C-alpha cells in the first residue's frame, strides 16, 4: 500500500526511535474531552531547517491555536471539527477569516478523512511562511496498530529486514510494513541502501528495536548531507 503526499523536500548515520507525546493540543476542544471517536491528527516536520519556525498558529476558519512543528517527534494530538475543513498556517493568531494572509500555507481536509498526519516540508517560494502542509490520510484502517508507515525522503532506494517484516521503498516514496513481531518486544532491524538506485546495496544499520504492538508507527529516512541517511521511527499511541 502506498501513501502519497503532495510533495517531498530533502534535507538528516543515526537511528532513533521516539515515543510520541501524549499531551493534547486542541482545536477547538479543551484538553480533557478527547475520545476515541474524535477526528484527530498530529504534525511532524522531519526536515525542518534551523531557520524554520518551531511553532505556528493553525486556523480552521473558526479558531486559531498555537501548535508545535517538531522535527524529532509528533506534535500533540489535535482534534478538528467534522465536515470539510480548510486549515491555514500563520505566524500570528487569527480571529477573522478575512485576516488570513493570501499566501498563508493551507490544506484542505476532506469530510471523509477522520484520522491523519500533517507532514510539514520547507517551501522557500512562500514569502509569507516558508512551509507546506501535506496530508497523510490514515483513516479507515490504512494504518493499523503494529504497522509502520515509512517515508523515504532521500534519493536512494532503501530495503530492510524488520523482524518478520520486510521493507523496500523507492526514493521520495512511501511504503507500509506489517508488524515485525506478533506481540510487543525487541526485534532485529537491518537496513541497506542502494545509492542513487545504482549498484549494490550497502548495509547501513543493524540494531535491536522495540516493537509496540498496540501503537501505530511512522518512520522516516532522511538525508544528512553525508554518506548515510538518518533513520528514525515514531510511535503513535493515539486511540
Helices and strands as residue ranges (DSSP letters): E 15-19, E 40-44, E 55-59, E 64-68, E 78-79, E 85-90, G 97-99, E 106-109, E 115-122, E 131-137, E 148-152, E 157-162, E 165-169, E 173-177, E 185-194, G 195-197, E 202-211, E 216-222, E 230-236
